Amino acid sequence: MGLVVVGTKYNYLQKLLAFFSFIIFVFFYTLVNAYVIPGPHLLELMIEKLGRVKSLLISQKLSLYDVSPEKNIVELRETLKYNFPEEFRSDIQSENAKRIYVFSSGIALTIIDNKIVSNTETRFDCYKDVMLYRSRILLQNRLSILGVDVSVSSLGRFKDKIAYVIGAEYPDEAVSQLWLDKNTFQPVRWIIIDKENKSNRDVLEIRYGDWKHTNKAWYPMHIEFYHNDTLVREIYADKIKVNPSFSEELFDIEYLKSTYLNRGSVEQDEEDSQGLSDIQKTIKEFKKLYE
């Protein structure tokens, strides 16, 4: 009889110990997995992953998809110059025209056929920001200007992979947000909401993929642009040169303004583009390259 009582107590203690062990395991597992790296630190990790280089020269093919009934596809060759941490230049030479876009210290300038046509930027121009700003403070400020609340971060799932979400509590996609791969900290998507367009849904989603490592620098060889879930633009990079030397004049906004014609064309362009969304303005601008 005594042996039965002792055996029963032993079994009870075993079950009790197993129960508390399970509770402790669940508690610590939940605690560890509930922790999400803060947004500013995620940006720091992302910048470190991209590599500490001085400049990049990128050669790429830009495809523009016409969403009109004609469904035309326009392909252009484009050369990018990144002069870190906040100077960028794009050059496109088509059969009909030449386009220069420069972004320096938060100021933009677009030149087509030796004439200044715009001193503003669109959301399409923002894709380069996550590669350009190799300073956490500069990138954080830039994202804040574009509507991303860096103080908010969460874990989400995209294409069956876990990712960090900066700017939103997953699965909320109603606000601007930047997604980073959980393992590599490389950008995978950037959702930019046009808050000014209150009457219609206006969402631009930029997706980054096929990351390539070249001489201590990472760069996405494939970038997609979706406007309201429709693919409207695509980029395939094919050549990367790390740490090339650039003349400062290439990024000097004031120098470019003094070199190209003419200030009045900017005012005329802005007047002609009144009432158009930034997506429509971009389409209008690029048509000048192939019409």
Steps between C-alpha positions, in 0.01 A plus 500: 500500500781737592672436169182593310471833686865585440467409131188714462671801662803451276285493187314810620825689559625397157184631334514821705865555407424434133208744511708781654786428260256538211364828643852638544595391145191665349562818700861540390425392141226762476722762663786438257279492192293799609809721500532699179811702422420875513472682167810721536717198583356308204606785272851486646517125434371552146765763423775276640377216279506716185870567553715800583606616155547853364319481167327272247457508123202294379399410145143377461201443273185695590167361376188719508164324471219704349175422682292654219309270258801503263712321765825635360834408659783751482855388576778749574865473601581686820821577686494577873765673707486471880734733686441411865347602728250728321584572135337315209483541124313315225580537128273363225584535132223395259480538123290812542619672815736508796386512862705592805362466851708621795419474870737668743449577870123481466477714184391354164549618143388345169646605165370380162673606178707765675194660659404495865151350508449437872648578840278255688507123548238226481460180699662308213821690569508382863602141429867595516473645852550173689827445310611865498487610864795328672426691819233380741404855600470616138300193399274524804426866424435419135260217584314724745454763227355227277252389766677205664473506881838351593399474867263214406630153409351151483547158344311410183490241224560569130525229234520231770795670670519678834593868477535801725244773433606859575214747525202274563355230722464195274266432316402869469591619147304825514809703592841546338747230610837343420555123516838335569586132467523354852827316435691738270346839595484582128195700380236282334210742456407862560137611509451873441149637557391828343313656792416812298278301264207453737242419231673195348726217611852596393767250605844454349679182604868455418644147520873428521643162400791300361756663728858471373824536695782684319821619667355547849175655371151351465257624233156381376524390136122491461255770613123503433251784533131425560238776490182379669618139451574546126858461375588831333880504500787255528877533531768242419853604595779327308824677593632630832821692558605567859676820612533681164607866507242764402534870430312707759346704216288197408302543824524879542140626471596867481761430234247302294243778531752750367598268214165387362202691359281646644331586824174596328454147369466372858217740572330406171537130573353542849209697354436232234516224764260652751236251609707198397613239753872430533441175308341690210779761507759223468319346202476843337869564554623167364283528190730784395779242468330275246232703318 
